Amino acid sequence: MIRKELVKNITDLRTDPISLFALARQKESPLYVFNRAEPIGVLLSWEDFETLMERFEDVSDLNELELARKTSSELIFWEKTKKDINV
């Protein structure tokens, strides 16, 4: 459920975007932007965006590892590889 204080309209965004970013940072939550009762976007603070991207990268890495385990008979680990090539 979306809390009412996190819902903003496109006019709010046009009028004072900086305060919306500040509000997102203060609430530590995304703001949901609507235009005439239709959701059109989500506004995140930079910190929340970075956290989201880090999590996405972690999940992506785990998916790649799982695929490698399923399709490869032998995994080669980076630490062992660095030793083998003297890095």
C-alpha positions as CSV (number, residue, x, y, z in Angstrom):
1,M,0.0,0.0,0.0
2,I,1.3,3.4,-0.9
3,R,1.2,6.0,1.8
4,K,-0.6,9.2,0.9
5,E,2.3,11.5,1.8
6,L,4.5,9.7,-0.8
7,V,2.1,10.4,-3.7
8,K,2.8,13.6,-5.7
9,N,1.4,14.9,-8.9
10,I,3.2,16.1,-12.0
11,T,2.5,19.7,-11.1
12,D,4.4,19.3,-7.8
13,L,7.3,17.9,-9.8
14,R,7.2,20.8,-12.3
15,T,6.8,23.4,-9.6
16,D,9.5,22.4,-7.1
17,P,11.5,19.3,-8.1
18,I,14.3,20.0,-5.5
19,S,11.9,19.8,-2.6
20,L,10.5,16.5,-3.9
21,F,14.0,15.0,-4.0
22,A,14.6,16.4,-0.4
23,L,11.3,14.7,0.7
24,A,12.3,11.4,-0.8
25,R,15.7,11.6,1.0
26,Q,14.0,12.6,4.3
27,K,11.4,9.8,4.1
28,E,14.0,7.3,2.8
29,S,11.3,6.2,0.4
30,P,10.5,6.7,-3.3
31,L,7.8,9.2,-4.2
32,Y,5.1,8.1,-6.7
33,V,4.3,10.7,-9.4
34,F,0.9,10.7,-10.9
35,N,-0.7,12.6,-13.8
36,R,-4.5,12.7,-13.6
37,A,-4.7,9.7,-11.4
38,E,-2.4,7.7,-13.6
39,P,1.0,6.6,-12.3
40,I,3.8,8.0,-14.5
41,G,6.9,7.6,-12.5
42,V,8.9,7.1,-9.3
43,L,11.2,9.6,-7.9
44,L,14.2,8.4,-5.8
45,S,16.9,10.1,-3.8
46,W,20.4,9.5,-5.2
47,E,21.2,7.3,-2.1
48,D,18.2,5.1,-2.7
49,F,19.0,4.8,-6.4
50,E,22.6,3.7,-5.6
51,T,21.3,1.2,-3.1
52,L,18.8,-0.1,-5.7
53,M,21.5,-0.4,-8.3
54,E,23.8,-2.3,-5.9
55,R,21.1,-4.8,-5.1
56,F,20.3,-5.2,-8.8
57,E,24.0,-5.9,-9.5
58,D,24.2,-8.4,-6.7
59,V,21.1,-10.3,-8.0
60,S,22.5,-10.1,-11.5
61,D,25.8,-11.5,-10.3
62,L,24.0,-14.3,-8.5
63,N,22.0,-15.2,-11.6
64,E,25.1,-15.3,-13.7
65,L,26.8,-17.6,-11.1
66,E,23.8,-19.9,-11.0
67,L,23.8,-20.1,-14.8
68,A,27.5,-20.8,-14.8
69,R,27.0,-23.6,-12.3
70,K,24.3,-25.1,-14.4
71,T,26.2,-24.9,-17.7
72,S,29.8,-25.4,-16.8
73,S,31.4,-28.5,-15.5
74,E,34.2,-26.6,-13.7
75,L,34.2,-23.1,-12.2
76,I,37.4,-21.1,-12.2
77,F,37.6,-18.7,-9.3
78,W,39.2,-15.3,-9.6
79,E,41.5,-15.6,-6.6
80,K,43.0,-18.8,-8.0
81,T,43.3,-17.3,-11.5
82,K,45.2,-14.2,-10.1
83,K,47.7,-16.6,-8.4
84,D,48.1,-18.6,-11.6
85,I,48.9,-15.6,-13.7
86,N,50.9,-13.8,-10.9
87,V,48.7,-10.8,-10.5
